[in-house]
Amino acid sequence: MALMAARGEIGPMPECAIFSDTGAEPRHVYEWLDWLETQLPFPVHRVMHDRGLLINVIEAVEGGRFAGAPFFTESDTGREGRLRRQCTREFKVQPIEKFIRREMLGLAHGQRAPTTPEITQWIGISWDEIQRMKDPFTNLTKHRWPLIELKMTRQDCLQWMKRQGYPEPQKSSCTFCPYHDNALWRDMKNNDPESFSQAVAVDRLIRGGVRGTSQRLFLHRSLKPLEEVDFRSAADAGQMEWGFQEECDGMCGV
């Protein structure tokens, strides 16, 4: 979407793009962002909530406040449960809202936003993800979905990238996100051992619970340590896998 805007295929030209960094993305995401910034005629602002989600998880294990990553839980009966998710709102959406309030609208802490939104935020949801469209949490912005307007699917976007001679981007998500399906875990283990090692470390770290729960926690829904999971496709066993539709709230944008 940003590249289409840069080429004048979506207008008007954005004032800026905002990348909300959880502090737990795999290296390829940051490398992609470095490249993308060289292709755009408008700036990309990188924002972050405090010290990031990984630090929050570490501190929560030690009794600090927990931002609510949706880790899998194991009950006394061995049944699977799940923690409530707050991490998207707190570590992706709120840093963007804070930047818009302070840097773009010039609002002081506690100052009311204009009644009518002055900022239009583009959301890169594609036509095949239309169910992810959501209204803004606040009246800071109004949302626009350019790819929906063009009826472009994710595959259409990849084909567009290929026609322009651009490299194909990889998926953006935290290394230890519980919404990864087996295909993504398998790819990470085989092709990004640094990220997989971080996920294994987090999986071990949360086993004894975090603040608010003493239940055993896991990154994988099998309730097994990550390094012991068989990541062969669940589709081969006739099961449905979790994936992007469940993970993303569709609130990040340009």
N, C-alpha and C positions, 0 to 999 in steps of 0.2 A: 504494500500500500504506500509506504514512504517512497519507494523507488518510482512507483507510478506517478506520484505527486511531483517528484523531482523532474520527471520527463514531461510534465504538463498534461498527463492523461487523466488526472483528477485535479480539480481546482475548487477554490482558489489555492494558491501556494500556502502551505502551513507556515505559521510563525515559528514553530519549533516542534520537535518530538521529545518525548520524555520516556526514559528507560528506568523503570523501577527495579532496583537491584536488591534481591533478597539476601545477597552475600553468600549464596549457596548454589549458584549456577555452575555447570561444567565449563571447563576452559574454552570449549569451542564456541560457546555463546558470547563470551567476552571478545574472542578473536573475530567473530562475525560482526559484532557491534563496532569494533575498531575499523573494519573494512567498510561497513555501511556509512560511517561518519564521513568517509572520504568521497562518497557518492552523492551526498545530499547538499543542496544549496542553503539549507536551514540548519540550525544547530540541534544537537541531541544533548539534552540535559540528563545526567545520571543522578538519580536520587536514591536515598536509602533511609530506612527507619532505624534510627539509633545505630547499633553495631551489626544488625542483621539477624536472620532467623537461626543460623547455626549457633551463634553465641547465646541466643535466647534458649534454645534447647539445652545447651550445656548448663546454663545457669538454672534452668527449671529442674534438672536432675539433682542439683545441689540445693533445691528448695526455693529458688527464685520464681518470679511470675512466669507463667507459661502462656504463650500466644495461641495455642490450640491447633497444632498440626494434627491431621486426621490419622494418627497411628492406629494400627489394629491392636485390640485388647484381647486378652485371654481370661475368661472368667474361671471361677472355681470348678465349674463343670467342663471346662475345656472348650466352651463355645466361643465363636468369634464375635467380637463387638468392634466398636470404632469410637474414637474420641471425636468431639465436635470440632469442625474446622473453623478457625478464625484467622489463619495465617494469610490467606489471600487478601482479606480485607485490611489487615493490619500492616502487612509487609509489602503489598503491591499497590493497593488502592489509596490508602491514607498518605503515603509519601507523595503520590501524584497530587492529591488534593492539597496537601500542605504547600507544595511548590506553586500550584496555581494561585492559592490564597495570597501567599507572601510575595512571590516573585512576579507573577503576571498581573494580579489585581492590586497588589500593594496594600493588602489588608493587615492590620496589626492583630496581635493575639486577642481573640475574643470579639473582634469587630465583626459586625454583621455583613454578610455578603449581599450584593445587590438583589433585589426581588426578582428581576428578570436576568437570567444568565447572560453574561457578556462573552463567554468563551464557548466555542464549539469544539468538542472533543471527538476526533475520529476514532472509531473502534474497528479493528481489523478482523471482524467476524466474517466468515465466508458464507456463501449461499447455502451450503450443506450443513451449516451450524446455526441456522436461523433461530433455533430454540434458545440459544444462549444470549440473545438480545435482552438487555436490561436497561431500565431507566437509571439515571444517576442517583447515587445515594444522597446527594445534596443538591442545592440550587446553584452551585458554583458554575456548572457547565450544562450544556445540552448536548446530547449524543447524536452522532451521525455515523452511519455504517456504509461507507462508499462501496465496499465489495458486495454488499447486499443489493445496493442500487444497480450495480452492474451484473448481478446474478452470477458472480464468479465463485466457483467452488474452489476448494483447496487444490484440487488437481489442475484447475484452470490457472491458478496462481503459479504453480510449479512450471506449467507449460509456458506461461508468460515469461518467467525468469529464464527459462531455457532459450526462448526466442531472442531475448535481449543479450544473451551470452553471459548472464550472471551465474555465479555459483549457486548451488542448491543449499538453502539453509537447513540446519539440523534443528531438532525439536528443542525448545526452551522450557526447562523445568528444573526444580531443585534436584540436586543429586540424590537426596534421600526422600523424595516424594513418594508416599505410599500409593499414589494413583498410577505409578508405572505399571504397565502390563509386562508379561513375561518377555515379549519381544524386545522391549526397551531395556529391561534388566539384562537380557542376554547380550544385546548389542553393547551396552555399557561395559559389561564384564569382559567381553572379547576385544573391544576397540578403545575403551577409555578406562584403563585400569586405575588411574589416579582417582577418577570420580567414583568408581566402584569401591575402592578402598575406603574413601570417605563415607560412603553409604554404609558399608559394613561396620565401620567404627561407630557411626551414629546408632545403628541397629543394636550393637552390643551395649552402647551407653544407656539406651532407654529401657533396657530389659527390666530393671528394677522399678520402673515407674517414674513419673514426673510429679511435680507439685499438683495436688488435686486428685491423684489416683495412685494407688500402690499396686495396681494390676501390672502384670508382665506385658510389655509393649513390643510390637514387632513392626517392621516396615512391609513385610509380605503377608498377604492374607492367609497363607498356609499356616501361619503361627510357628514358623520354623526360623532359625537363624539364617540370615540372608546368604551366608557362604555355603549353607547346606541345601539350598533350594534348587530343584531341577527346573530350569527355565525353558524347557521345551514348550512349544506353543500349546496353550490350553485348547486351542481350536482343534488340535490333533486328537484331543480326548473328548471332543464334543461339548466343551464348556465355553462359556462366554468370558472374555477377558475385560478388565477395566481399562479405561484408556482416556484419551484427551477429552471426550465429551463430559466425563465425570469430573475431570480435574479442574478445568479452566472455567472461571466465572466470567470471562470475556469482558474485563473491565479495564484492560490496559490499552493505550492507544496513542495516536498522534494528534 
